[in-house]
Structure formats: C-alpha cells, structure tokens
Amino acid sequence: MRRIHSLMIVVAALGGLSFASPISVSFIPNSQNVTAGQTVNVDVGIFGLGNFAPPTVGSFDLTAGFDPNLLLPTDVAFGPFLGDPSLFEAITAFQFSAAEVEFTEISLLSPVQLDAMQPGNFVLATLSFTALTSGTAQFQFTSGVVDDPYGQKLFVVPEPGSLSLLVSGLLGLSTALRRGRGRRFLTNLDQVGVRGHSYDPVATDGQPISEIEQFRNFDP
C-alpha cells in the first residue's frame, strides 16, 4: 500500500513538470521546384530556443548538401541574431565545394546580450544558388553543430564539418574578447579580411583562395 501511495506521489509530481521542446534546425523550404537561370534562396532556421531566455545560440557550423547538377551556390547571408560582424559582434565565414555549402558564425556577444536579442525561432542564414536546369531542388544537412554561448551542444549532425575545429578554437577567443582581450588578433583578422562577411581574395597559383582558406592559413 505504501508503494502504491509513493508511486502516486511521483506520477503527480511528474504531471506538474513541463518538458522543453527539442531544438531543431531545418531548411525553409526543404525542397522547391526551380527553372534554369532562376535564383534560388533557402533559409536555414532554428526552432525551440528559449524565446529571449536561455537556451540561445552562441555559434554554429553547418554543412548543407545539394544536387550540383541542378544548383550552383552563389552566396550565404547570415541573420542578425548572433550580432553584427561590421560592429565586431560576430565572425562569419563560408565555403563552397562540389555538392556542399559549409557556413559558420561565432558570436562575440555576452550570453546576456544574446538572451535579450534571440527569439525562440529565427533564421541562422540564407543560402543562395543559381539553377543550372529545371527540376526539384532538395537540401539536407551532411554535418554540423549548433552551440550555446558556453559551448554546450544544442543541435548536432553526425560527422562535423571542416570548420568544427575552427569554431571550437574561436569559442575560447570570443570569451576572451568579451573580457577585453584578443585585440591584436582582431586587428590581424582585419588585415586578412576574415572578420565579417566581406574579404579580398588572395591569389595562389593564379587561383583565388576562399575566405575559409585565408582563415586556415592565417598565422597571428
């Protein structure tokens, strides 16, 4: 009888708890019909955050797969919810491969600032393509991770992309920057043009190197 009474108390207590919705990341739309020459835009949205309260996003590194016979990637535009790169509030970078787009952003804002600016659902970035022919464009994540401002995982895709180590290292840098350190590193980032979204390509062997390659080759 005591066991039944105890079980009823536990069930009643659990009934009063509210469980947080799982955090998810998805394409908007996931697929779309396109025609040759058309500009194709797809948003990458995150859902189930704290709505101006923890958990919030401190950084992300995601890789999107697509059909290279149908689409040619042209650009990545980052949303405003991790800070403004032009105001030194965030670092952004992206690169294209044959059938993938890898894109990353690291906020330099404090957790309190991020809590105040991030709703429960928002767009992390918008990917742009040109349609090479007509057909149905579909997108999928091939790897990636989304972290909170403290480096805790909010969302993970198996097999992290090639920027994951970069993201992990820069999380420590962002913490130092919030405390007023790392100024020399940011000055050098300006020199190679990595900080923010704009940069000047540097030619090696007659070929322009990408923003990500400049970041990897940079030695402060």
N, C-alpha and C positions, 0 to 999 in steps of 0.2 A: 504493500500500500504506500509505503514511504517512497519507493522507487517511482511509482506512478505519479505521485504528487510532485516529486522533483522533476520528472520529465515534463510535466505540465508547466512548471515554472520556466524551464528552459525554452520550451516552444513559445510561451507567451513573450519571453524576452526577445527571442529572435523575430517574432512577429512585429516588434516595435522598432527593429533596425531597418535602415534604408541602405541598400547596396548601390554603390556608384555604377553608372553605366560604363561599359568598356570603351576605351578610347580607340578610335578607328581613323584611318586615312584612306581616302578613295579619290578616284577621278570623277570629274563632273564636266561632261557626261563620260561614262565609261566607254561608250562607242558612239560613232556618228557616221552618217553617210557623207561622202565627200566627192567632189568632182575635180578633174585635173586643173591645176592652177589656183585652186582655192586656198585661202589662208585658213588654217585650222588651229583653233585655240582650245585647250583643255585645262581646266582648273584642277589643282591638287588641294583638296580640302581636308581639314582635320575636325573631328567631331567628338563630343563627350568630355570636353575640358571643364574647368571649374566655373566658367562664366564670371569673370572679374574676381576670381579667387583661385587658389591652388586646386588642382594642378594646372600649370601653364607651360608653354613651350620655351625652352632656352636655346635649343639648337636642333637642326635636323640635317640628315644626309640621306637622300633618296635617289634611287635609280629607276627610271621608267623605261619599259620596253615597248617597241612599236614595230610595225612592218616597214622595213626600209625600201621595199618595192613600191610602197604606197605613199610614204611620207618622207619628207626631208626636214629635219629640225632646223629652226632658224633663230630662236631666241628663248630666254627664260626671264620672266618678270616676277620679282619677289613681292609678296604682300607687305603691308606696313606694320604688322603686329609684333615683329621682333625688334623694331627700331629702324631708324633711317640711316643707311650707310653713308649718305652725304654729310650727316651730322656726327659721324664716327660712333653711331649707336649699334652698328652691326657690321659683320663681314659676310659677303656673299660671293659665290663662285659657281661656275657650271662648266661642263664639257660634254661634247657630243662624240659618240662612237658610231659604228656601222648601224646598230639597231637599238641604241640606248641613249638616254639623256640622264646624266648624273648632275644633281644640283644640291647645294648645301648653303646653309645660313647659320651663323653663330651670333647670338645677341650679346652685346656688351652692356646691356642694361641690368639693373639690380632685380632680384626676384620681386621686390615690392613694386617696382615700376612695371614689370611685366604683368603682375596681377591686376594692376589698375587699367591696363590697355587691352587685354585679351578677353574677348567673349568666349562662350562655350564652344562655338563652331566658327571657323573662319578659313580663308584661303591662304595656304602657305606660299604658293607660287602658281603662275600661269605659264604653261608650255606652249610655244608656237611652232607650227610646221607649215610647209607648203605641200599640197597634194600633188604627187607626180602623175597620178592617174585616178580614175574614178573607182570607188569601192567603199567598203565599210572599214573605217579606222577604229581599231581597238587598242587599248592600253592596259598594261599590267606592271606591277612592281616586281623587279627582279632582285632587289636588295634594298636595304635601308634601315635607318633607325631615327627615332624622334626622342630627344631627351628633355627633361625639365631643367630649370636653371641650376640645379645642384648635380646634374649628370645622371640622374636616375632615369631608367628607360621607361618611356610611356608607350612606345609602339616599336616593334622590331619586325623586319622582314629577314628571313634567313640569308646567310652569306652577305655580310656588309660590303658596300661598295668601296672603291679605291680611295675615297675621301674619308673613310671612317677614322683612320689614324690621325689625319689632319684635324678632324672635328674634336677628337679626344684631347689632342695637344692644345688646341685653341680654347677648350673649355677652361683649362688652367690659366691661359693668358687672359681670358675675359674676366676671371675672378681677380687677377692682379690689376687689370685696368680699372675695375670698379673701386679698387683701393688706391688708385692714383699712380700705379706703376706701369711699366712697359711702354713709356712714351717713345723711347728710342726705336723700339720695334715698329710702332705705328708710323714713325717718320720714314723708316725704310720701306714699309708697305706702300706709302705714297710714292716713293721713288720707283718701285717696280709696277705701281698701278694696280695692285691686287685688291686693296681695300675699296669697298664699294663695288658697283656693278660695271663701271667703265674702266677701260685699260687700253694701253697702246701695245699691240702685238710686237714681239721682238723676233726677228728672223734668225733662224739657224738652218744652215744648208739650203738657203733660199726658200724655206717654208716658214710661215708664221706659226709661232707656238701659242698654245691656248693659255687662257687665264689660269687654269689649274696647273699647267706645266710650269708657268712662271712661279707659282706658289711653291711647287715642289722643289724647283731649282734654286729658290731664294736662300741665301746664307747670310743671316744678320751678323 
